[in-house]
Each structure stands twice: as C-alpha cells, then as structure tokens.
Amino acid sequence: MKKTIEDVTNWQDQRVLVRVDFNVPLNAQGEITDDMRIRKTLPTLRYLLERGARIILASHLGRPKGQVREEFRLTAVTQRLRDLLENVTVHKVDEVFSPAVQEAVNALKAGEILILENVRFEPGEEKNDEDFARNLASLADIYVNDAFGAAHRAHASTEGVGHYLGTRVAGFLMAREIAALGGVLENPEHPYTAIIGGSKVSTKITVLKTLIEKVDNLVIGGAMMFTFLKAQGHNVGTSKIEEDHLDTARDLLTLAANRDTVITLPRQVVIADNFRADANTRTVSVEEIADGWMGLDIGPESVDRICQIVRNSRTVLWNGPMGVFEMAPFSHGTKNIALALAEWTEKGHCHSILGGGDTVAALEQFGIPLDRYSHVSTGGGASLEFLEGKALPGITILEDSVPARV
C-alpha cells in the first residue's frame, strides 16, 4: 500500500503539487461535455484546502505533443473548477514553468489554488526530462498524485518529479483506485466473473491471461468476440477481426480449459449489412452469420445468459462494451448488462468494478448513475495495466505506507 494525504500531519502553508487528470472531453466550441474527472478530485482538493495547503495543480489535456495548442489550454477546466469550488480562489498561469510561474506560486495564499498550463505543452513532459522534472518539483514542498488515469505513464509530472520531492503521497482518488483494483487482483470474493469487451484482442492479451488464472468465469464480448468465434471455426462475415491473433485466441481458449475457467462467448448476435445506425439488421445464432454481414452487438439470448452469470457472481469486473453502443440498434447488449449489474450490486449481492473509457461513456449515454456500482475506475489504459500486474510508474514513485521488503 502507498501513503496517502491522510498520512501527512501538517499541510498548513505547504506548497503542494497535485497531479490531477483533467483530460476532459471538449466539444467544437471548447466547452467541457463531461466534468467527471474534475469532480472526482474534489475530495482531495477540499481536504488539502481545509488544512491550509497552497495547491499547485498540474494536468494534461489532449495530445499537443510538446507544442502550445490553443484548443488544449486549461482555460475551460479552470472555469469549471471555479464553479465547483465556489468560495475558493483559483488562479491560472499560461505557462508550466517560468519566472512568472514561480512568482505566482510565491504569491499563492493558504487555501488557494494555482493551475499550471497544460503540462504536455512542454517537450520534456512526455520524455520525462530530468531538468523539467526538477524545475517542476522546485515549485513545491510536497507531491500528491491523484491522476490514476495517467499513472501508467512515466512522464515528468507523474514520475520524474517524485525523485526531487521527499514527501510523495496518493490523493483520495488514487488511493481508492489502488484499493479497488488491488482487491480484485489479490483477494476477490468468488464466484468471480470478468466481462471483457472492446474491439481488439491484441490490446488485452496480457490482462486476459491474468484473468484466466484468477476468475471463475470470463465473458468475452465486443468486436473482439468475433476473433474468438473465427478461431473456433465460425463464419463471421465482415465482422471486425484480427487475423494475426487467431492463434492467440485459440491459445487463450486452451489456457482457460486447462485451468477450468469457463469462457463464455455469445451464441447469439445482432448483425447488420452496413456499419450505420439505419442499416438492415438481423438477430441470428453465431452459426448463421452470413457473408457480407457484420456483427455489431450481442443478441437477447446472450444478454440473458450473461445476466444470469452476473447474478451467480459475488465479484464482477467489467471492462469494455458488448457492442457498438453509440448506435441505438446495437446498444441493447451493453445497456441491459449494465442495468442487471447495477441492480445486483445495489441489492448487495456482488462487488462490481468497472473500468475503461468506453464503458463509462456507455453508462453516461444510458443515463445510469456511476454510483450504482461499487467502483468505477477513471483509468482506461492504467486500469488494464494494473490488472495485468504491471508496476505503474506513477504509483511506484509514491512512498510505501510500510517499508518495502527487500
């Protein structure tokens, strides 16, 4: 376990560099369309503000690739934070590090916030440049990482800065992520079911192997199911598959069989003659997918089967949608499973952990409150790498709550 902000005894007047993940979606007018990532950090910020800290916030937004891009400035983020923290003074600077930034930090009062400009405007951020990391660290006395979504990146503001500050602790959001995901890795209650969707087998090979060794049931959906179905010898029409990972799919099926892990692949799918919301559709068994047709969702019989597996589980991990949920005709599989899992969680029958940007986007599209689940991870790639058992640089750099054994 890692030390958290509750392990620090004195925050009064301390300069605290807090790495947050304010990489929020913006529309064409530069307006924030979903502020969940900002709201998730509020408990950490309020805790520090109430104890008199001087907060310096660092975040990335988009992929400016080391260049100043006007559309990726943190101006809209700053205004939203001001709205959410009504009685708190929130300043912003238009640079990440400069004499002007140092002056702004020195002028910061206890209980105030200063937002640095997008750290990815700096070429040294993604390169984890030592000089940039040292300069960033010079602004603060204490480092707090509350950006789980960026914890798998060894960047200057997530890892490098920690080498130059003695006190390095997790914020509440980071601590919750570590506890929730660590729990399903180390001590899940059985029966334990993992539902894995999304488009590519290739991006989830390692996590699938890890889960096969830990879960009782592994449900595979999304476009990746068609790679598995083809590996089993089914005709999948024009469904999206990864030809170069058919052997990988077969190996995973064999691994599961050898470990008595039950892999569930949909036996009924919704197919279409085009990748459009107004395409002609059919609901067929996986033996009946015709040439020229593509699978875009799981069918009602498969939904019922998966929901029954959920109702027989004490722990459910879900990462990735079951179909092309963005199009209404192909959203039913994802939505119905989401509702069943929410109901089962609320009744106290299972512990549910959800992750992945598309999974969260689907829930928000359906209007399903995230608090109906035990834990919804803010990290996409970070949560997958954590579940694979990888050491995440942004977590490793934080202080251990007890000395690590050598």
C-alpha positions as CSV (number, residue, x, y, z in Angstrom):
1,M,0.0,0.0,0.0
2,K,1.0,3.6,-0.5
3,K,0.9,6.6,1.8
4,T,-2.0,8.9,1.3
5,I,-2.7,12.5,2.1
6,E,-4.0,11.4,5.5
7,D,-0.5,10.2,6.4
8,V,0.8,13.8,6.3
9,T,0.4,15.6,9.6
10,N,1.0,19.2,8.5
11,W,-0.4,20.9,5.4
12,Q,-0.6,24.5,6.6
13,D,1.1,26.8,4.2
14,Q,2.8,23.9,2.4
15,R,3.2,24.2,-1.4
16,V,1.6,21.1,-2.7
17,L,2.0,20.0,-6.3
18,V,-1.1,17.9,-7.1
19,R,-1.0,15.9,-10.3
20,V,-4.6,15.5,-11.5
21,D,-6.2,14.1,-14.6
22,F,-8.3,16.9,-16.1
23,N,-8.1,15.4,-19.6
24,V,-11.8,16.0,-20.1
25,P,-13.8,15.8,-23.4
26,L,-14.4,19.2,-25.1
27,N,-16.8,20.0,-27.9
28,A,-16.0,22.0,-31.0
29,Q,-16.7,25.2,-29.1
30,G,-14.1,24.2,-26.4
31,E,-16.8,23.5,-23.8
32,I,-16.5,20.7,-21.4
33,T,-19.0,17.9,-22.1
34,D,-18.3,15.7,-19.1
35,D,-16.6,17.0,-15.9
36,M,-16.5,13.7,-14.1
37,R,-12.7,13.7,-13.9
38,I,-12.7,17.1,-12.3
39,R,-15.4,16.2,-9.8
40,K,-13.6,13.1,-8.8
41,T,-10.7,15.1,-7.5
42,L,-12.8,17.4,-5.3
43,P,-12.5,15.3,-2.1
44,T,-8.7,15.5,-2.3
45,L,-8.7,19.2,-3.1
46,R,-11.2,20.1,-0.3
47,Y,-9.2,18.0,2.2
48,L,-6.0,20.0,1.4
49,L,-7.8,23.4,1.2
50,E,-9.4,22.9,4.6
51,R,-5.9,22.2,6.1
52,G,-4.4,25.4,4.7
53,A,-2.3,24.0,1.8
54,R,-1.3,26.1,-1.1
55,I,-2.2,23.9,-4.1
56,I,-0.5,23.9,-7.4
57,L,-2.4,21.7,-9.9
58,A,-0.7,20.0,-12.9
59,S,-2.7,18.2,-15.6
60,H,-2.5,17.3,-19.3
61,L,-5.3,17.8,-21.8
62,G,-5.3,16.2,-25.2
63,R,-2.2,15.4,-27.2
64,P,-0.4,18.6,-28.1
65,K,2.9,16.7,-28.4
66,G,5.1,19.3,-26.8
67,Q,3.7,22.3,-28.5
68,V,1.4,25.1,-27.4
69,R,-2.0,24.4,-28.9
70,E,-4.7,27.0,-28.1
71,E,-7.5,24.4,-28.1
72,F,-5.8,22.4,-25.4
73,R,-5.3,25.2,-22.9
74,L,-6.8,24.6,-19.4
75,T,-8.9,27.7,-19.5
76,A,-12.3,25.9,-19.6
77,V,-11.0,23.5,-16.9
78,T,-10.1,26.4,-14.7
79,Q,-13.5,28.0,-15.0
80,R,-15.3,24.7,-14.3
81,L,-13.2,24.2,-11.1
82,R,-14.1,27.7,-10.0
83,D,-17.7,26.8,-10.5
84,L,-17.4,23.7,-8.4
85,L,-15.3,25.3,-5.7
86,E,-17.4,28.5,-5.3
87,N,-15.7,30.0,-2.3
88,V,-12.1,29.1,-3.3
89,T,-9.8,31.4,-5.2
90,V,-8.5,29.6,-8.3
91,H,-5.7,31.2,-10.2
92,K,-4.3,30.1,-13.6
93,V,-1.0,30.8,-15.3
94,D,-0.4,30.4,-19.0
95,E,2.9,28.5,-18.7
96,V,4.1,25.4,-16.9
97,F,7.4,26.7,-15.6
98,S,9.0,30.2,-15.8
99,P,9.9,33.1,-13.5
100,A,6.3,34.3,-13.8
101,V,5.1,30.9,-12.7
102,Q,7.5,31.0,-9.7
103,E,6.2,34.4,-8.8
104,A,2.6,33.2,-8.9
105,V,3.5,30.3,-6.7
106,N,5.2,32.5,-4.2
107,A,2.2,34.8,-4.1
108,L,-0.2,31.9,-3.5
109,K,-2.0,32.1,-0.2
110,A,-3.1,29.2,2.1
111,G,-6.4,27.8,0.9
112,E,-5.9,28.9,-2.7
113,I,-5.3,27.0,-5.9
114,L,-3.0,27.8,-8.9
115,I,-3.5,25.8,-12.1
116,L,-0.4,25.4,-14.3
117,E,-0.9,25.4,-18.1
118,N,-1.2,22.0,-19.9
119,V,2.0,20.1,-18.9
120,R,2.1,18.4,-22.3
121,F,2.8,21.8,-23.9
122,E,6.3,21.1,-22.5
123,P,8.5,18.8,-24.7
124,G,10.1,17.5,-21.5
125,E,6.9,16.2,-20.0
126,E,6.4,13.0,-22.1
127,K,10.2,12.5,-22.3
128,N,10.4,12.5,-18.5
129,D,13.2,15.1,-18.9
130,E,15.2,15.4,-15.7
131,D,15.6,19.2,-15.9
132,F,11.9,19.8,-16.5
133,A,11.0,17.4,-13.6
134,R,13.5,19.1,-11.3
135,N,12.1,22.6,-12.2
136,L,8.5,21.4,-11.6
137,A,9.5,19.9,-8.3
138,S,11.1,23.2,-7.3
139,L,7.7,24.8,-7.2
140,A,6.5,22.6,-4.3
141,D,7.3,21.1,-0.9
142,I,5.0,18.0,-1.2
143,Y,3.9,15.9,-4.2
144,V,0.4,14.4,-4.4
145,N,-0.6,12.1,-7.3
146,D,-4.4,11.9,-7.8
147,A,-4.2,11.1,-11.5
148,F,-4.7,7.4,-11.7
149,G,-5.6,7.7,-15.4
150,A,-2.1,8.8,-16.1
151,A,-0.3,6.6,-13.6
152,H,0.9,4.1,-16.3
153,R,2.9,6.9,-18.0
154,A,6.5,7.6,-16.8
155,H,6.2,11.3,-17.5
156,A,7.9,14.2,-15.7
157,S,4.7,15.2,-13.8
158,T,3.7,11.7,-12.9
159,E,7.0,10.0,-12.1
160,G,10.1,12.2,-12.7
161,V,9.0,14.9,-10.2
162,G,8.9,12.4,-7.4
163,H,12.7,12.0,-7.5
164,Y,13.1,15.5,-6.3
165,L,10.5,15.7,-3.5
166,G,10.8,13.9,-0.2
167,T,7.1,13.6,0.6
168,R,5.2,11.8,-2.2
169,V,1.7,10.5,-1.4
170,A,-1.6,9.4,-3.1
171,G,-4.7,11.5,-3.2
172,F,-8.1,10.0,-2.3
173,L,-8.9,9.1,-5.9
174,M,-5.6,7.4,-6.4
175,A,-5.9,5.5,-3.1
176,R,-9.5,4.3,-4.0
177,E,-8.3,3.0,-7.4
178,I,-5.4,1.1,-5.9
179,A,-7.6,-0.4,-3.2
180,A,-10.4,-1.3,-5.6
181,L,-8.3,-2.8,-8.4
182,G,-5.9,-4.3,-5.9
183,G,-8.8,-6.1,-4.2
184,V,-9.9,-7.9,-7.4
185,L,-6.3,-8.9,-8.1
186,E,-5.4,-10.1,-4.7
187,N,-8.5,-11.2,-2.7
188,P,-11.7,-11.3,-4.8
189,E,-14.8,-13.0,-3.4
190,H,-15.8,-16.0,-5.5
191,P,-17.6,-16.8,-7.8
192,Y,-15.6,-14.1,-9.7
193,T,-16.6,-13.1,-13.2
194,A,-14.8,-10.8,-15.6
195,I,-16.7,-9.3,-18.6
196,I,-14.2,-8.1,-21.2
197,G,-15.4,-6.2,-24.3
198,G,-13.9,-3.7,-26.7
199,S,-12.6,-4.1,-30.2
200,K,-9.1,-5.7,-30.1
201,V,-7.7,-8.9,-28.6
202,S,-4.2,-7.6,-29.2
203,T,-4.6,-4.8,-26.6
204,K,-5.9,-7.2,-23.9
205,I,-3.8,-10.3,-24.3
206,T,-1.9,-9.9,-21.1
207,V,-5.0,-9.0,-19.0
208,L,-7.0,-11.9,-20.4
209,K,-4.2,-14.3,-19.5
210,T,-4.0,-12.8,-16.0
211,L,-7.8,-13.0,-15.5
212,I,-8.0,-16.6,-16.8
213,E,-5.7,-17.5,-13.9
214,K,-7.9,-15.7,-11.3
215,V,-11.6,-15.7,-12.4
216,D,-14.2,-18.5,-12.4
217,N,-16.0,-17.0,-15.5
218,L,-14.6,-15.0,-18.4
219,V,-17.2,-13.4,-20.6
220,I,-15.9,-12.0,-23.9
221,G,-18.0,-9.5,-25.9
222,G,-17.5,-6.5,-28.2
223,A,-15.8,-6.8,-31.6
224,M,-13.1,-9.0,-30.1
225,M,-15.5,-11.8,-29.7
226,F,-15.5,-12.3,-33.5
227,T,-11.8,-13.1,-33.5
228,F,-12.5,-15.8,-30.9
229,L,-15.5,-17.1,-32.9
230,K,-13.5,-17.3,-36.1
231,A,-10.7,-19.1,-34.2
232,Q,-13.4,-21.7,-33.3
233,G,-14.2,-22.1,-36.9
234,H,-17.3,-19.9,-37.3
235,N,-18.0,-17.8,-40.3
236,V,-18.1,-14.2,-39.1
237,G,-18.9,-12.4,-42.4
238,T,-17.4,-8.9,-42.5
239,S,-17.2,-8.6,-38.7
240,K,-14.1,-6.9,-37.4
241,I,-11.4,-9.4,-36.5
242,E,-7.7,-9.6,-36.0
243,E,-6.4,-12.3,-38.4
244,D,-3.0,-12.2,-36.9
245,H,-4.4,-13.0,-33.5
246,L,-6.5,-16.1,-34.3
247,D,-3.8,-18.3,-32.8
248,T,-3.7,-16.1,-29.7
249,A,-7.4,-16.6,-29.3
250,R,-7.0,-20.4,-29.6
251,D,-4.2,-20.3,-27.0
252,L,-6.4,-18.4,-24.6
253,L,-9.2,-20.8,-25.0
254,T,-6.9,-23.7,-24.3
255,L,-5.4,-22.0,-21.3
256,A,-8.8,-21.5,-19.9
257,A,-9.8,-25.1,-20.5
258,N,-6.7,-26.3,-18.7
259,R,-7.4,-24.1,-15.7
260,D,-11.1,-24.9,-15.5
261,T,-12.0,-21.3,-16.2
262,V,-15.3,-21.0,-18.1
263,I,-15.1,-18.8,-21.1
264,T,-18.5,-17.5,-22.3
265,L,-18.7,-16.3,-25.9
266,P,-22.1,-15.0,-27.2
267,R,-24.1,-17.7,-29.0
268,Q,-26.5,-15.1,-30.5
269,V,-25.5,-11.8,-32.1
270,V,-27.1,-8.8,-33.9
271,I,-25.7,-8.4,-37.4
272,A,-26.1,-5.6,-39.9
273,D,-25.4,-5.2,-43.6
274,N,-23.6,-1.9,-43.0
275,F,-21.9,0.0,-40.3
276,R,-24.6,2.5,-39.9
277,A,-27.4,3.1,-37.4
278,D,-30.0,2.8,-40.2
279,A,-28.6,-0.5,-41.6
280,N,-30.7,-3.6,-42.1
281,T,-30.3,-5.8,-39.0
282,R,-30.9,-9.4,-38.0
283,T,-30.6,-11.4,-34.8
284,V,-29.0,-14.7,-35.5
285,S,-27.0,-17.5,-33.9
286,V,-23.3,-17.4,-34.4
287,E,-23.7,-20.3,-36.8
288,E,-25.9,-18.2,-39.0
289,I,-23.7,-15.1,-39.7
290,A,-24.0,-14.6,-43.5
291,D,-21.3,-13.4,-45.9
292,G,-21.5,-9.6,-46.3
293,W,-23.0,-9.1,-42.8
294,M,-21.1,-7.9,-39.7
295,G,-21.8,-8.5,-36.0
296,L,-22.3,-5.3,-34.0
297,D,-23.9,-6.4,-30.8
298,I,-24.8,-9.5,-28.7
299,G,-28.4,-10.9,-29.0
300,P,-31.1,-11.1,-26.4
301,E,-30.4,-14.8,-25.6
302,S,-26.7,-13.9,-25.0
303,V,-27.8,-11.0,-22.8
304,D,-29.9,-13.3,-20.7
305,R,-27.1,-15.8,-20.4
306,I,-24.6,-13.2,-19.3
307,C,-27.0,-11.6,-16.8
308,Q,-27.5,-15.0,-15.2
309,I,-23.8,-15.4,-14.8
310,V,-23.7,-11.9,-13.2
311,R,-26.5,-13.0,-10.8
312,N,-24.4,-16.0,-9.8
313,S,-21.3,-14.0,-9.0
314,R,-20.0,-12.3,-5.9
315,T,-17.3,-10.2,-7.7
316,V,-17.8,-8.8,-11.2
317,L,-15.1,-6.9,-13.2
318,W,-16.3,-5.3,-16.4
319,N,-14.1,-3.5,-18.9
320,G,-15.3,-2.8,-22.4
321,P,-18.8,-2.6,-24.1
322,M,-20.6,-5.5,-25.6
323,G,-21.4,-3.8,-28.9
324,V,-21.4,-0.6,-30.8
325,F,-23.3,1.2,-28.1
326,E,-23.0,4.6,-29.8
327,M,-25.6,3.4,-32.3
328,A,-29.1,2.8,-30.8
329,P,-29.8,-0.5,-32.6
330,F,-26.5,-2.0,-31.2
331,S,-26.6,-0.6,-27.7
332,H,-29.0,-3.1,-26.1
333,G,-26.5,-5.7,-25.0
334,T,-24.3,-3.2,-23.2
335,K,-27.3,-1.4,-21.6
336,N,-29.1,-4.5,-20.3
337,I,-26.0,-6.0,-18.8
338,A,-25.1,-2.6,-17.2
339,L,-28.6,-2.4,-15.6
340,A,-28.5,-6.0,-14.4
341,L,-25.1,-5.4,-12.8
342,A,-26.3,-2.2,-11.2
343,E,-29.3,-3.9,-9.7
344,W,-27.3,-6.9,-8.4
345,T,-24.8,-4.5,-6.8
346,E,-27.4,-2.4,-5.2
347,K,-29.0,-5.5,-3.6
348,G,-25.7,-6.2,-2.0
349,H,-25.2,-9.5,-3.9
350,C,-21.9,-8.6,-5.6
351,H,-19.0,-6.3,-5.7
352,S,-18.7,-4.6,-9.1
353,I,-15.6,-2.9,-10.5
354,L,-16.0,-1.1,-13.9
355,G,-13.2,0.4,-16.0
356,G,-12.4,1.7,-19.4
357,G,-13.3,5.0,-21.1
358,D,-15.9,3.4,-23.4
359,T,-17.6,1.5,-20.5
360,V,-18.0,4.8,-18.6
361,A,-19.1,6.6,-21.8
362,A,-21.8,4.0,-22.3
363,L,-23.1,4.3,-18.8
364,E,-23.3,8.1,-19.2
365,Q,-25.1,7.7,-22.5
366,F,-27.7,5.5,-21.0
367,G,-28.1,7.8,-18.0
368,I,-27.1,5.1,-15.5
369,P,-25.5,6.8,-12.4
370,L,-22.0,5.6,-11.7
371,D,-22.7,5.3,-8.0
372,R,-24.9,2.3,-8.6
373,Y,-21.6,0.3,-8.9
374,S,-19.1,-0.5,-6.2
375,H,-16.3,1.3,-8.1
376,V,-15.9,2.9,-11.5
377,S,-12.3,3.4,-12.5
378,T,-11.2,6.7,-14.0
379,G,-8.3,5.0,-15.8
380,G,-8.6,3.2,-19.1
381,G,-5.1,2.0,-20.0
382,A,-3.9,2.4,-16.4
383,S,-6.6,0.1,-15.1
384,L,-5.8,-2.6,-17.7
385,E,-2.1,-2.4,-16.9
386,F,-2.7,-2.5,-13.2
387,L,-4.9,-5.6,-13.7
388,E,-2.1,-7.2,-15.7
389,G,0.0,-6.9,-12.6
390,K,2.3,-4.3,-14.1
391,A,4.0,-1.8,-11.9
392,L,2.7,1.7,-12.8
393,P,5.4,4.4,-12.6
394,G,3.0,7.0,-11.2
395,I,2.2,4.7,-8.3
396,T,5.7,3.1,-7.8
397,I,7.2,6.6,-7.2
398,L,4.9,7.2,-4.2
399,E,6.0,6.4,-0.7
400,D,5.1,3.0,0.8
401,S,2.9,3.0,3.8
402,V,5.2,0.4,5.3
403,P,8.8,-0.1,4.3
404,A,9.0,-2.4,1.3
405,R,10.7,-5.7,1.9
406,V,13.9,-6.3,0.2
